[in-house]
Amino acid sequence: MSRGRRQSRGCGARGELHGSPKKEKRLLIHQALTRDPVDVESLQAAAFSPGGLLTDEIRRQVWPKLLGVNVYSLPAKPGREVRQNHKDYNQVLLDVHRSSRRFPPGMRAEQRQILQEQLIDVILHVLKAHPELHYYQGYHDIAVTLLLVSGERMAMALLERLSTLHLRDFMDPTMDSTKHILNYLMPILQQESPRLHAFMLRVEVGTIFALSWLITWYGHVLSNFHHVLRLYDFFLASHPLMAVYFAAAIVLYREEEVLSCDCDMPSVHQLLSHIPPDLPYETLVVRAHLLFRRLPHTELVKQAALQLHKSIAIGSFLEFQQSASCQRPDAILLRQQRELSTPSGTEAGLLLPPAEHSPLVKAAVWGITATLGAAALAVTQTALEWAPEFLQQLF
């Protein structure tokens, strides 16, 4: 069904609800999540629209659908005793221990330490499951965002899916594929502003200033976690190259500032490397989306420099889109899981998605994460099943 027809259904709901825009969006998201198959296009539209997905509770339901993750078939929590044998363990440990600023301000040290231990497990789970993937510095910035929103086991599933799709080119053994993705930036600038493009060529600034933007989905360079979440909503609902188009939107927004800079490479590189804290993110999201539609990557790739390399992420995206559009709603997945499961306590604990960050579970996460039994966790999760809470927010 076309997006236009999906939006017309939303207009009907808007007329009936007579509520605030946020409540209208919540209702439309709930309707999209409960359709069979799930209305992924409407979820994508919600992620694109102003404010993104609004809350972490909603993100925990929508992010898995955007990536085609079954929330009732999550990876098992790994054993800590074997992780030190992984070849990347020491580097992951160093990066995670340096990631303190990525956690909410004011968080107690013991709380952060628990999350950092979970972050190590999330990353090593993906690397162990996919030996063809190579860790890079900055990967933990994406992993910590998923962990803070979704909890440990859900973060494992989301990161694993992302690593084989949107992030795949960054995880090659060399930087060749990453450089290829960066090479899309200059053709976009050339099409939009020949004057800016010519200036950047003249000073030979290149595109390395945007490297950390892309490989961390801006998580490493933005200090406001709300802005990071807004971009993650957008990127998770988009083509793998959207982070490049967003980089182009930032540079184009700062065009006059760049052109007023001293005409030398160090000055321009320093200017572009630092993202101002007060950028109009909603405006930039809209512009990046328009750039993607007006300058499709299939046209940009005709340039000789982009024909020399094949992107795994881009090549696999169409197949991923098709599979994501055939997902069943969570209520059906839960029923199927219950039918397949025996009534044992250990399997009952797998029936509901993690809710580590909902209010009633925080004590368990911070205080007794290592010792909480599966049966107790199942009881807590059952009490916090998301749909009733979600519906209560509508009225």
Secondary structure, DSSP 4 states (H G I P E B T S, - for coil): --HHHHHHHHHHHHHHH---HHHHHHHHHHHHHHSSS--HHHHHHHHHSTTTT-SHHHHHHHHHHHHT--TTSPPPPPPGGGGGGSTTHHHHHHHHHT-GGGSPTT--HHHHHHHHHHHHHHHHHHHHH-TT----TTHHHHHHHHHHHH-HHHHHHHHHHHHTTTTGGGGSSSSHHHHHHHTTHHHHHHHH-HHHHHHHHHHT--SGGGHHHHHTTTTTT---HHHHHHHHHHHHTS-TTHHHHHHHHHHHHTHHHHHTS-SSHHHHHHHHHSPPTT--HHHHHHHHHHHHHHS-HHHHTTSHHHHT---HHHHTHHHHHHHHTTPPPHHHHHHHHHHHS-S-HHHHTTSS---TTSGGGHHHHHHSTTT--HHHHHHHHHHT-HHHHHHHTT-
